[in-house]
């Protein structure tokens, strides 16, 4: 893959992203040795969005997470807001007594 990098990308400090046929993205950094003029391409990091999504789905599955268990209705935070409001009202009543 690194052999296919165009020469105009090979200058000191250049960072760019390359994608292979499997959909994996690679962050590539170019370093040039000033004395020898040697250009070195190094893969700094890589990630595959599909793999990440599959891993997160698997984690959610293992933990039995289902967002509908926590968020109901059209407004996801409405139930939580209602519960907090009720708790604050009860606390205010207790403080008054």
GROMACS elastic network, one bead per residue, 0.5 to 0.9 nm:
[ bonds ]
;  ai    aj funct       b0    kb
    1     4     6  0.55354   500
    1     5     6  0.74040   500
    1    18     6  0.86063   500
    1    20     6  0.78408   500
    2     5     6  0.55619   500
    2    28     6  0.86586   500
    2    41     6  0.69512   500
    2    42     6  0.84136   500
    2    43     6  0.87374   500
    3     6     6  0.83670   500
    5     8     6  0.84674   500
    5     9     6  0.68282   500
    5    10     6  0.77172   500
    5    18     6  0.89544   500
    6     9     6  0.56559   500
    6    10     6  0.71659   500
    7    10     6  0.52112   500
    7    11     6  0.82517   500
    8    11     6  0.72466   500
    9    14     6  0.69315   500
    9    15     6  0.85406   500
    9    16     6  0.82710   500
    9    30     6  0.80270   500
   10    13     6  0.88095   500
   10    14     6  0.70579   500
   10    30     6  0.60657   500
   10    31     6  0.80106   500
   10    32     6  0.81108   500
   10    39     6  0.69877   500
   10    40     6  0.83872   500
   10    41     6  0.79190   500
   11    14     6  0.58479   500
   11    30     6  0.62890   500
   11    31     6  0.69817   500
   11    32     6  0.66175   500
   11    39     6  0.77028   500
   12    29     6  0.85355   500
   12    30     6  0.56404   500
   12    33     6  0.82742   500
   12    39     6  0.79638   500
   13    29     6  0.67418   500
   13    30     6  0.56261   500
   13    31     6  0.58149   500
   13    32     6  0.79311   500
   14    28     6  0.82788   500
   14    29     6  0.58714   500
   14    30     6  0.52943   500
   14    31     6  0.75966   500
   15    27     6  0.69694   500
   15    28     6  0.56200   500
   15    30     6  0.63888   500
   16    26     6  0.82442   500
   16    27     6  0.58469   500
   16    28     6  0.54384   500
   16    29     6  0.67066   500
   16    30     6  0.87093   500
   17    25     6  0.64263   500
   17    26     6  0.54198   500
   17    28     6  0.60024   500
   17    29     6  0.88829   500
   18    24     6  0.82910   500
   18    25     6  0.56222   500
   18    26     6  0.51566   500
   18    27     6  0.66186   500
   18    28     6  0.72397   500
   19    22     6  0.79595   500
   19    23     6  0.59473   500
   19    24     6  0.55155   500
   19    26     6  0.61789   500
   20    23     6  0.55807   500
   20    24     6  0.56627   500
   20    25     6  0.67693   500
   20    26     6  0.81590   500
   21    24     6  0.74651   500
   22    25     6  0.89782   500
   22    48     6  0.82973   500
   23    47     6  0.88031   500
   23    48     6  0.61921   500
   23    49     6  0.76947   500
   23    50     6  0.79038   500
   24    46     6  0.68138   500
   24    47     6  0.56287   500
   24    49     6  0.73486   500
   24    50     6  0.85771   500
   24    51     6  0.88519   500
   25    45     6  0.83910   500
   25    46     6  0.54973   500
   25    47     6  0.54271   500
   25    48     6  0.60988   500
   25    49     6  0.83763   500
   26    43     6  0.64648   500
   26    44     6  0.74691   500
   26    45     6  0.57897   500
   26    47     6  0.67209   500
   26    48     6  0.88612   500
   27    42     6  0.84638   500
   27    43     6  0.58016   500
   27    44     6  0.54909   500
   27    45     6  0.51530   500
   27    46     6  0.60757   500
   27    47     6  0.88212   500
   28    41     6  0.66249   500
   28    42     6  0.55701   500
   28    44     6  0.57110   500
   28    45     6  0.74204   500
   28    46     6  0.89253   500
   29    40     6  0.82969   500
   29    41     6  0.57912   500
   29    42     6  0.53077   500
   29    43     6  0.63965   500
   29    44     6  0.65430   500
   30    39     6  0.69991   500
   30    40     6  0.58005   500
   30    42     6  0.64359   500
   30    43     6  0.89829   500
   31    38     6  0.83051   500
   31    39     6  0.58677   500
   31    40     6  0.52128   500
   31    41     6  0.64612   500
   31    42     6  0.79802   500
   32    35     6  0.89694   500
   32    36     6  0.84910   500
   32    37     6  0.60763   500
   32    38     6  0.55857   500
   32    40     6  0.61587   500
   32    41     6  0.87464   500
   33    36     6  0.57204   500
   33    37     6  0.50561   500
   33    38     6  0.51488   500
   33    39     6  0.64716   500
   33    40     6  0.80433   500
   34    37     6  0.52426   500
   34    38     6  0.75843   500
   35    38     6  0.80860   500
   36    39     6  0.88881   500
   43    46     6  0.75845   500
   47    50     6  0.89931   500
   47    51     6  0.80029   500
   47    52     6  0.77160   500
   48    51     6  0.53063   500
   48    52     6  0.62570   500
   48    53     6  0.87198   500
   49    52     6  0.50948   500
   49    53     6  0.61571   500
   49    54     6  0.86041   500
   50    53     6  0.51306   500
   50    54     6  0.61614   500
   50    55     6  0.86049   500
   51    54     6  0.50599   500
   51    55     6  0.60933   500
   51    56     6  0.86144   500
   52    55     6  0.50972   500
   52    56     6  0.61893   500
   52    57     6  0.85753   500
   53    56     6  0.51836   500
   53    57     6  0.61260   500
   53    58     6  0.85543   500
   54    57     6  0.51010   500
   54    58     6  0.61273   500
   54    59     6  0.86624   500
   55    58     6  0.50359   500
   55    59     6  0.62033   500
   55    60     6  0.86563   500
   56    59     6  0.50325   500
   56    60     6  0.61590   500
   56    61     6  0.84800   500
   57    60     6  0.51185   500
   57    61     6  0.60780   500
   57    62     6  0.86342   500
   58    62     6  0.61489   500
   58    63     6  0.86595   500
   59    62     6  0.51039   500
   59    63     6  0.62712   500
   59    64     6  0.84803   500
   59    65     6  0.85478   500
   60    63     6  0.52042   500
   60    64     6  0.59402   500
   60    65     6  0.50366   500
   60    66     6  0.75919   500
   61    65     6  0.62678   500
   61    66     6  0.83647   500
   62    65     6  0.78026   500
   65    68     6  0.89123   500
   65    69     6  0.79504   500
   66    69     6  0.55906   500
   66    70     6  0.74976   500
   67    70     6  0.54282   500
   67    71     6  0.59992   500
   67    72     6  0.86170   500
   68    71     6  0.50392   500
   68    72     6  0.59669   500
   68    73     6  0.89184   500
   69    72     6  0.72768   500
   70    76     6  0.80887   500
   70    79     6  0.86155   500
   70    80     6  0.87829   500
   71    74     6  0.86020   500
   71    75     6  0.77754   500
   71    77     6  0.67826   500
   71    78     6  0.81923   500
   71    79     6  0.72787   500
   71    80     6  0.83935   500
   72    75     6  0.71740   500
   72    76     6  0.59364   500
   72    77     6  0.82705   500
   72    78     6  0.79959   500
   72    79     6  0.70741   500
   73    76     6  0.65491   500
   73    78     6  0.79326   500
   73    79     6  0.83963   500
   74    78     6  0.84409   500
   75    78     6  0.53975   500
   75    79     6  0.81337   500
   76    79     6  0.72286   500
   76    80     6  0.82032   500
   77    80     6  0.53167   500
   77    81     6  0.60946   500
   77    82     6  0.86640   500
   78    81     6  0.50833   500
   78    82     6  0.61664   500
   78    83     6  0.86808   500
   79    82     6  0.51046   500
   79    83     6  0.62556   500
   79    84     6  0.86887   500
   80    83     6  0.51415   500
   80    84     6  0.62051   500
   80    85     6  0.85777   500
   81    84     6  0.51682   500
   81    85     6  0.60887   500
   81    86     6  0.86120   500
   82    85     6  0.50960   500
   82    86     6  0.61910   500
   82    87     6  0.86412   500
   83    86     6  0.51509   500
   83    87     6  0.62172   500
   83    88     6  0.86662   500
   84    87     6  0.50704   500
   84    88     6  0.61585   500
   84    89     6  0.86390   500
   85    88     6  0.51183   500
   85    89     6  0.61981   500
   85    90     6  0.86718   500
   86    89     6  0.51329   500
   86    90     6  0.62364   500
   86    91     6  0.86035   500
   87    90     6  0.51644   500
   87    91     6  0.61728   500
   87    92     6  0.86686   500
   88    91     6  0.50077   500
   88    92     6  0.61567   500
   88    93     6  0.86615   500
   89    92     6  0.50867   500
   89    93     6  0.62828   500
   89    94     6  0.86997   500
   90    93     6  0.51190   500
   90    94     6  0.62680   500
   90    95     6  0.87325   500
   91    94     6  0.50728   500
   91    95     6  0.62272   500
   91    96     6  0.87148   500
   92    95     6  0.51231   500
   92    96     6  0.62751   500
   92    97     6  0.88507   500
   93    96     6  0.51887   500
   93    97     6  0.64926   500
   94    97     6  0.53245   500
